[in-house]
Each structure stands twice: as structure tokens, then as C-alpha cells.
């Protein structure tokens, strides 16, 4: 029996053992979906607290319920370990590790390389390797393939290598991992077919594409589309502020057009693990091909400038009230990068808080989803959002529009409010609220 036939037989019978390397915001939901579909799944991670939590049947991801993890652990279909030698037990390895940027804004794929090294060393039985971590076009062919073929094995015959971009949207209950169509592109057509056969057992729809390069670029296009349009609307917001026009009313009016317009909304800057980073992966790769992606880089520049703009606007609002930013107490409302999640990765709130502190402001924050903010030199804990706390600040800035915030109370008790998210749109904030 060929390697492909043997693996496909295990996939059909759901006896193929899956190893998911990296069980964070992408890996854990994926592991749960496959375990729910009946596959035995081992999650691999270097962080002990994640392994311990899974062992106790607990989730550390907001989109995954404790009860679901507990049920799968008790059923024996889900487990976690830091022992990478156990990759030898797996038929499939799926890589879901971080892909950050270096300080030079170049891609950092060291976590991918480290995961592949573990597969090469221990995953002798892994016949299918799938990369889900967002990366630049060519990573599978140029980086992973040479590592996996070093012993003479041939892709498409002896093993199968694919890219399938993650599409996790934290906090989106309408589209959990299992309900989001899955793009799959392999090094060879056989690689694509084998990976598609696996994913269709757990995901609502599988979309095969012609190559791993296409699949890698699909992911970058998705997030570059968002980055560029957010950059455009951020620039429109800056323009409207200069011309004393309400940008939120402009967007609402334009959104009534039933065709040819998709509303995007301005904000204090981009955050999360994808949109601030992925376009720069694409830009970096494009430059290697001697193509200068001006549009992408301009959007990234505008988006990256927004935290500094927020700090300056905060200073202007206080100046209009006869107060300097230096020495004033600023209460930042929300430090997560998006509404109703506890994820602070690349959150614009971090740069805003640091910018306010540099200018001498006393900064506090309130966020029901982030009890402690310990990043990039900041060591702060959330404060209780009471009328007394609001009244004691000089300015409250809404950075993340969590549903848990009582915006009417914020307007009532804070002496001044700077709303960067239009969270107070249905409330009377005249004389107190300044919009982005």
C-alpha cells in the first residue's frame, strides 16, 4: 500500500493521530475541532501553563469553552505536552506558531523553522505536514521543503506538504474555526488532495488552490485588503478632523449605498496578530521580486501613525479645557486590540499609554478582559471603573469599545471623554465627548 493510500485510509477512519504545534489562539480551536470530529489530537507547546490547563480540562482561549475542553480530554481525544519526541506518535503535524516581525520589520520565521526542526528530529511518522502560520509566499517551498527532503524523501510521494491559512477571528461567535472555509494549497496536487481530505472531516468547506504559494498569498491578500481600507478611512478621518466634518456621519451616509461601497471604520491604530503584520510580510517579499508595493506601505504608515495622533488629540482636548497633558490623569478605557477579547498583541493602546506617559500624563486603564498589562515596559493593573474613578480623571479615552462598559455613566461622570471608536454614538455627549 502506498504512503498516500495508507494515510488516507487512516483519515477516513479517523484513526490518524494529529500533532498540532502551537496551541494558542489558532492551534487550540483547531485542535478542538479535529478532536470533536473524532481524531486523536496532541497539542504541542513550549508554555507549561497551556499544557497544565489542557490537562485539567480548562481553556485559556475565550472562544473555546472549558466544558468542551474537559469533555474532549476525558474522552481521550485531546491532550497536550511539551515533549516534542511524541511527534513520533503522529501521522499529521500542523504548525500554528507565531510569525512576528523583527525590529527591522523583516519577517521572523524562526518559530516555523524551530517547529520543522522538531518534525525532522522526532516526527519520523508524520506523513502530512501543514503550515497554518501566516507567512510570506514561498515559505513552504523555500524553507520547509528543503528541511523535510534532506533525507531523500520526495514530496507528494513519501510525505505531503501544504499551506492552509488560519482565519481565526477572536470573539466572533458567528464564525468559529469549524465554520470558516479552509483554503488548502500543496507543494504538489497530491499534497493538496491529502490535506483537503483531512480538513473536510472537521471544517464546513475546503477550498483547494493550485499551490502553496497561492494559499500563502491568499492569507496576505485578505489582511492587506483590510489594512489598506482601514488606512484609507483613517486618512479620511484625519482629513475630516482638519475640515471639521464628522467622519462617522460621513461613513453612515455612504454605507446606505447598496452597491459599490463597503464601510470601514477609523480607530486609534491597528492591533492583533494579523493586520498590522501580514501586509509587511507581503511587502518584504515583493521587494525581493524587485516590486515596490507603495500602496501597501503607505497604508501601513498611516495606520502606524494613529497612536501618536491620539496622544496629540488628547493634549489638544485638555489644552482646550485649560489643562496641560503633563500632570493630568488620563483614564484609558480598553487596552485589548479589539472589542470583547483579552488579547493585547500589537494593541494600539500600548503605544498610546507610552506616548501619554512620555508627555508626563498619569495614566490608568480599565479593561474587564485584561486584568494586568505587562508588555513593552508597562506594568499596570486595571482599575475599577467607578463614578469616583471617572470623576477623578481629567480625560477618559475610549480605545477599545467593550460591551461591558457603561458609556452613559462614562459620559455622566468623566469631565471629558475622547471617543476613538464612536462607542457613544447614540448618547448625548455634547460639551463632554470629542470624537476621532
C-alpha positions as CSV (number, residue, x, y, z in Angstrom):
1,X,0.0,0.0,0.0
2,X,1.3,3.5,-0.9
3,X,2.0,6.1,1.7
4,X,-0.9,8.2,0.4
5,X,-3.3,5.3,0.5
6,X,-2.3,4.3,4.0
7,X,-2.7,7.9,5.3
8,X,-6.0,8.5,3.5
9,X,-7.3,5.2,5.0
10,X,-6.4,6.5,8.5
11,X,-8.0,9.9,7.7
12,X,-11.2,8.2,6.6
13,X,-11.4,6.0,9.7
14,X,-10.4,9.0,11.9
15,X,-7.5,7.0,13.3
16,X,-4.9,9.4,12.0
17,X,-3.2,11.0,15.0
18,X,-2.7,14.7,14.7
19,X,0.0,16.8,16.3
20,X,-0.7,20.5,16.5
21,X,2.4,22.5,17.2
22,X,1.4,25.7,19.0
23,X,-1.9,25.7,20.9
24,X,-2.7,29.4,21.1
25,X,-5.4,31.4,19.5
26,X,-5.1,29.4,16.3
27,X,-3.9,26.0,17.4
28,X,-6.3,25.3,20.3
29,X,-9.6,26.0,18.4
30,X,-8.2,23.9,15.6
31,X,-7.3,21.0,17.9
32,X,-10.8,21.2,19.4
33,X,-12.5,21.0,16.0
34,X,-10.4,17.9,15.0
35,X,-11.0,16.3,18.4
36,X,-14.7,16.9,18.1
37,X,-14.6,15.2,14.7
38,X,-13.2,12.1,16.4
39,X,-9.5,12.4,15.6
40,X,-6.9,11.8,18.4
41,X,-5.1,15.1,18.8
42,X,-1.9,16.0,20.7
43,X,-1.2,19.7,21.2
44,X,2.5,20.7,21.5
45,X,3.6,23.9,23.1
46,X,6.6,25.3,25.0
47,X,4.5,27.2,27.6
48,X,3.8,25.0,30.6
49,X,0.6,26.8,31.7
50,X,-1.1,25.9,28.5
51,X,-0.2,22.2,28.9
52,X,-1.3,22.2,32.5
53,X,-4.6,23.9,31.6
54,X,-5.5,21.3,29.0
55,X,-4.5,18.5,31.4
56,X,-7.1,20.0,33.8
57,X,-9.7,20.3,31.1
58,X,-9.5,24.1,31.1
59,X,-9.4,26.6,28.3
60,X,-7.3,29.8,28.2
61,X,-8.9,31.0,24.9
62,X,-12.1,32.9,25.1
63,X,-13.6,31.3,22.1
64,X,-13.2,27.8,23.5
65,X,-15.4,26.7,26.4
66,X,-13.9,24.9,29.4
67,X,-16.7,22.3,29.2
68,X,-15.7,21.5,25.6
69,X,-12.0,21.0,26.5
70,X,-12.9,19.0,29.6
71,X,-15.2,16.7,27.6
72,X,-12.6,16.0,24.9
73,X,-9.8,15.4,27.4
74,X,-11.9,13.0,29.4
75,X,-12.8,11.2,26.1
76,X,-9.1,10.8,25.4
77,X,-9.2,12.6,22.0
78,X,-7.4,15.8,23.2
79,X,-4.1,16.1,25.2
80,X,-1.2,18.5,25.4
81,X,2.5,18.1,26.0
82,X,5.8,19.9,25.9
83,X,7.6,16.7,24.9
84,X,8.2,17.0,21.2
85,X,9.6,13.5,21.0
86,X,5.9,12.5,21.0
87,X,5.7,13.8,17.4
88,X,6.8,10.3,16.6
89,X,3.3,9.1,17.5
90,X,1.7,11.5,15.0
91,X,0.6,10.9,11.4
92,X,0.0,14.6,10.8
93,X,1.8,17.7,12.0
94,X,0.1,21.1,11.8
95,X,2.2,24.1,12.5
96,X,0.3,27.0,14.3
97,X,3.2,29.0,15.7
98,X,3.6,32.9,15.9
99,X,5.2,34.7,13.0
100,X,6.1,38.2,14.3
101,X,8.2,40.9,12.7
102,X,11.7,41.7,13.7
103,X,12.5,45.2,14.8
104,X,13.8,45.8,11.3
105,X,10.3,45.0,10.0
106,X,11.6,41.8,8.3
107,X,9.6,38.5,8.7
108,X,10.7,36.4,11.7
109,X,10.0,32.8,10.8
110,X,12.3,31.3,13.5
111,X,9.3,29.7,15.2
112,X,8.4,27.9,12.0
113,X,11.9,26.7,11.5
114,X,12.1,25.5,15.1
115,X,8.8,23.6,14.6
116,X,10.1,22.0,11.4
117,X,13.3,21.0,13.2
118,X,11.3,19.2,15.8
119,X,9.4,17.4,13.0
120,X,12.6,16.4,11.3
121,X,14.1,15.1,14.5
122,X,11.1,13.4,16.0
123,X,8.2,13.2,13.5
124,X,9.5,10.3,11.6
125,X,5.9,9.0,11.2
126,X,4.4,12.4,10.1
127,X,3.3,11.9,6.5
128,X,1.3,15.1,6.2
129,X,2.8,18.5,7.3
130,X,0.6,21.6,7.1
131,X,1.7,25.1,7.9
132,X,-1.1,27.4,9.1
133,X,1.1,30.2,10.5
134,X,0.8,33.3,8.3
135,X,4.0,33.9,6.3
136,X,5.4,35.2,3.0
137,X,4.8,33.4,-0.3
138,X,7.4,30.7,-0.9
139,X,8.0,29.7,2.8
140,X,6.8,26.1,2.2
141,X,8.8,25.7,-0.9
142,X,11.9,27.6,0.1
143,X,12.2,26.9,3.8
144,X,10.2,23.9,4.9
145,X,10.5,21.6,1.8
146,X,14.4,21.5,1.9
147,X,14.2,20.6,5.6
148,X,11.8,17.8,5.1
149,X,13.5,16.4,2.0
150,X,17.0,16.4,3.4
151,X,16.9,12.6,3.9
152,X,15.9,12.0,0.3
153,X,12.2,11.8,0.8
154,X,10.0,13.1,-2.0
155,X,7.1,15.5,-1.5
156,X,3.9,14.1,-3.0
157,X,5.0,10.5,-2.7
158,X,6.8,9.9,0.6
159,X,5.1,12.8,2.5
160,X,2.7,15.6,1.8
161,X,3.4,19.3,2.5
162,X,0.7,22.0,2.4
163,X,-0.2,25.6,3.4
164,X,-3.6,26.3,4.8
165,X,-4.0,29.8,6.2
166,X,-5.6,30.3,9.6
167,X,-8.7,32.5,9.6
168,X,-9.4,32.9,13.3
169,X,-11.4,35.9,14.3
170,X,-11.3,36.1,18.1
171,X,-14.6,37.0,19.7
172,X,-16.6,36.2,16.6
173,X,-19.2,33.7,17.8
174,X,-20.9,33.6,14.4
175,X,-17.8,32.2,12.7
176,X,-15.8,29.7,14.9
177,X,-13.0,27.7,13.3
178,X,-15.2,24.9,12.1
179,X,-17.5,27.2,10.2
180,X,-14.8,29.2,8.3
181,X,-14.0,27.9,4.7
182,X,-10.5,26.4,4.6
183,X,-8.1,27.3,1.8
184,X,-5.6,24.5,1.1
185,X,-2.6,24.6,-1.3
186,X,0.0,21.9,-1.6
187,X,3.5,21.5,-3.0
188,X,2.0,19.0,-5.4
189,X,-1.6,18.2,-6.4
190,X,-1.3,15.0,-4.3
191,X,-0.3,17.1,-1.3
192,X,-3.4,19.4,-1.8
193,X,-5.7,16.4,-2.2
194,X,-4.5,14.6,1.0
195,X,-4.7,17.8,3.1
196,X,-8.2,18.6,1.7
197,X,-9.3,15.1,2.7
198,X,-8.2,15.7,6.3
199,X,-9.7,19.2,6.7
200,X,-13.1,18.3,5.2
201,X,-13.6,16.0,8.1
202,X,-13.7,18.9,10.5
203,X,-14.3,22.1,8.6
204,X,-17.5,23.2,6.9
205,X,-15.9,23.8,3.5
206,X,-12.5,23.2,1.9
207,X,-11.2,25.4,-1.0
208,X,-8.3,23.8,-2.8
209,X,-6.0,26.1,-4.7
210,X,-3.2,25.3,-7.2
211,X,-0.2,25.7,-5.0
212,X,1.2,26.5,-1.5
213,X,2.4,29.9,-2.9
214,X,-1.2,30.8,-3.9
215,X,-2.5,29.7,-0.5
216,X,0.2,31.8,1.3
217,X,-0.7,34.8,-0.8
218,X,-4.5,34.4,-0.2
219,X,-4.0,35.0,3.5
220,X,-1.8,38.0,2.9
221,X,-4.4,39.5,0.5
222,X,-7.2,39.0,3.0
223,X,-5.4,41.1,5.7
224,X,-3.8,43.5,3.3
225,X,-7.3,44.3,2.0
226,X,-8.3,45.2,5.5
227,X,-5.2,47.1,6.3
228,X,-5.4,49.3,3.1
229,X,-9.0,50.1,3.6
230,X,-8.5,50.9,7.3
231,X,-5.6,53.1,6.3
232,X,-7.8,54.9,3.8
233,X,-10.6,55.5,6.3
234,X,-8.0,56.6,8.9
235,X,-6.7,59.2,6.5
236,X,-10.3,60.3,5.7
237,X,-10.8,60.7,9.5
238,X,-7.7,62.9,9.7
239,X,-8.9,64.9,6.8
240,X,-12.4,65.3,8.2
241,X,-10.9,66.4,11.5
242,X,-8.9,69.1,9.7
243,X,-12.1,70.3,7.9
244,X,-14.3,70.0,11.0
245,X,-16.5,67.3,9.4
246,X,-18.0,64.4,11.4
247,X,-16.3,61.3,9.8
248,X,-18.8,58.9,11.5
249,X,-21.7,60.7,9.9
250,X,-20.0,60.6,6.5
251,X,-19.4,56.8,6.8
252,X,-23.0,56.2,7.9
253,X,-24.3,58.2,4.9
254,X,-22.0,56.4,2.4
255,X,-23.0,53.0,3.9
256,X,-26.6,53.5,2.7
257,X,-25.4,52.9,-0.8
258,X,-26.5,49.3,-1.6
259,X,-23.6,48.6,-4.0
260,X,-20.0,49.6,-4.6
261,X,-19.2,50.6,-1.1
262,X,-18.0,48.6,2.0
263,X,-17.9,50.5,5.2
264,X,-14.6,50.5,7.1
265,X,-14.2,52.5,10.3
266,X,-11.3,54.6,11.7
267,X,-9.7,53.9,15.0
268,X,-6.7,54.5,17.3
269,X,-4.5,52.1,15.3
270,X,-4.2,48.5,14.3
271,X,-3.8,45.6,16.6
272,X,-3.8,41.8,16.7
273,X,-1.6,39.1,15.3
274,X,-2.5,39.6,11.6
275,X,-3.5,43.0,10.2
276,X,-0.5,45.1,11.5
277,X,2.0,42.4,10.4
278,X,0.8,40.4,7.4
279,X,0.9,43.3,4.8
280,X,4.6,43.8,5.7
281,X,5.3,40.2,5.1
282,X,3.8,40.7,1.6
283,X,5.7,43.9,1.1
284,X,9.0,42.4,2.1
285,X,8.6,39.5,-0.3
286,X,7.5,41.8,-3.1
287,X,10.7,43.9,-2.7
288,X,12.8,40.7,-3.2
289,X,11.0,40.4,-6.5
290,X,12.0,44.0,-7.3
291,X,8.5,45.3,-7.0
292,X,7.8,48.3,-4.8
293,X,4.4,48.0,-3.1
294,X,3.8,51.7,-2.5
295,X,0.1,51.4,-1.7
296,X,0.6,48.7,1.0
297,X,3.4,50.6,2.7
298,X,1.5,53.9,2.7
299,X,-1.5,52.3,4.4
300,X,0.8,50.7,7.0
301,X,2.4,54.1,7.6
302,X,-0.9,55.9,8.1
303,X,-2.2,53.1,10.4
304,X,1.1,53.2,12.4
305,X,0.8,56.9,12.9
306,X,-2.6,56.8,14.6
307,X,-1.5,56.2,18.2
308,X,0.7,59.4,18.0
309,X,-2.3,61.2,16.6
310,X,-4.4,60.1,19.5
311,X,-1.9,61.3,22.0
312,X,-1.7,64.7,20.3
313,X,-5.5,65.0,20.2
314,X,-5.6,64.1,23.9
315,X,-3.2,67.0,24.6
316,X,-5.4,69.3,22.4
317,X,-8.6,68.4,24.3
318,X,-7.0,69.1,27.6
319,X,-5.5,72.4,26.4
320,X,-8.9,73.5,25.3
321,X,-10.0,72.9,28.9
322,X,-7.1,74.9,30.3
323,X,-5.1,71.8,31.4
324,X,-1.7,70.6,30.2
325,X,-1.2,66.9,29.4
326,X,1.8,67.0,31.7
327,X,0.5,66.1,35.2
328,X,-3.1,65.3,34.1
329,X,-4.7,62.0,34.9
330,X,-5.8,60.1,31.8
331,X,-8.0,57.1,32.1
332,X,-7.7,54.7,29.1
333,X,-10.8,52.6,28.6
334,X,-9.9,49.3,27.0
335,X,-6.4,48.0,26.2
336,X,-7.2,44.9,24.2
337,X,-6.7,45.2,20.5
338,X,-10.4,44.6,19.7
339,X,-13.8,44.6,21.3
340,X,-14.7,41.9,24.0
341,X,-11.4,40.0,23.9
342,X,-8.5,39.9,26.2
343,X,-5.7,39.8,23.6
344,X,-3.3,42.8,23.7
345,X,-1.0,41.7,20.9
346,X,0.1,44.8,18.9
347,X,-2.7,46.8,20.6
348,X,-2.5,50.5,19.8
349,X,-3.4,51.1,23.5
350,X,0.2,50.2,24.4
351,X,1.8,52.9,22.2
352,X,-0.9,55.4,23.3
353,X,-0.2,54.8,27.0
354,X,3.6,55.0,26.5
355,X,3.1,58.2,24.4
356,X,1.0,59.8,27.2
357,X,3.5,58.8,29.8
358,X,6.4,60.3,27.9
359,X,4.5,63.6,27.8
360,X,4.0,63.5,31.6
361,X,0.5,62.2,31.9
362,X,-0.5,60.0,34.8
363,X,-2.1,57.0,33.1
364,X,-4.6,54.5,34.4
365,X,-6.6,51.9,32.5
366,X,-9.8,49.9,32.9
367,X,-10.4,46.7,30.9
368,X,-12.6,43.9,32.2
369,X,-10.8,41.5,29.9
370,X,-7.2,42.4,30.7
371,X,-6.5,42.4,34.5
372,X,-2.8,43.1,34.1
373,X,-0.9,44.9,31.3
374,X,2.7,43.8,31.4
375,X,4.2,44.5,28.0
376,X,6.9,46.6,26.4
377,X,8.0,48.1,29.7
378,X,4.5,48.8,31.0
379,X,3.5,47.3,34.4
380,X,-0.1,48.3,35.1
381,X,-3.2,46.7,36.5
382,X,-6.8,47.5,35.6
383,X,-8.7,49.8,37.9
384,X,-12.4,49.5,38.8
385,X,-14.5,51.8,36.6
386,X,-16.5,53.6,39.3
387,X,-18.1,57.0,39.2
388,X,-15.5,58.2,41.7
389,X,-12.6,56.9,39.4
390,X,-14.2,58.6,36.4
391,X,-14.7,61.9,38.1
392,X,-11.1,61.9,39.4
393,X,-9.5,61.7,35.9
394,X,-9.0,64.7,33.7
395,X,-9.7,62.8,30.5
396,X,-11.2,59.4,29.6
397,X,-10.1,57.9,26.3
398,X,-12.2,55.1,24.8
399,X,-9.6,53.0,23.0
400,X,-11.5,49.6,22.9
401,X,-15.3,49.7,22.8
402,X,-16.0,46.7,25.1
403,X,-19.7,45.9,25.5
404,X,-19.2,45.8,29.3
405,X,-18.5,49.5,29.5
406,X,-21.5,51.7,30.6
407,X,-21.0,54.6,28.2
408,X,-23.8,56.7,29.6
409,X,-22.1,56.5,33.0
410,X,-18.7,57.3,31.5
411,X,-20.2,60.5,29.9
412,X,-22.0,61.4,33.1
413,X,-19.1,61.2,35.5
414,X,-15.9,61.8,33.4
415,X,-15.1,65.5,33.0
416,X,-14.1,64.9,29.3
417,X,-14.3,61.9,27.0
418,X,-12.3,61.2,23.8
419,X,-14.1,58.6,21.9
420,X,-11.9,56.9,19.2
421,X,-14.4,54.2,18.4
422,X,-17.8,56.1,18.1
423,X,-18.9,54.0,21.1
424,X,-21.1,56.9,22.3
425,X,-22.9,57.5,19.0
426,X,-26.4,57.1,20.4
427,X,-25.8,59.1,23.6
428,X,-25.9,62.8,24.3
429,X,-22.3,63.8,24.9
430,X,-22.5,67.4,23.9
431,X,-19.9,69.5,25.7
432,X,-18.1,66.4,27.0
433,X,-17.4,64.0,24.2
434,X,-14.9,64.6,21.4
435,X,-14.9,62.1,18.5
436,X,-12.0,60.9,16.5
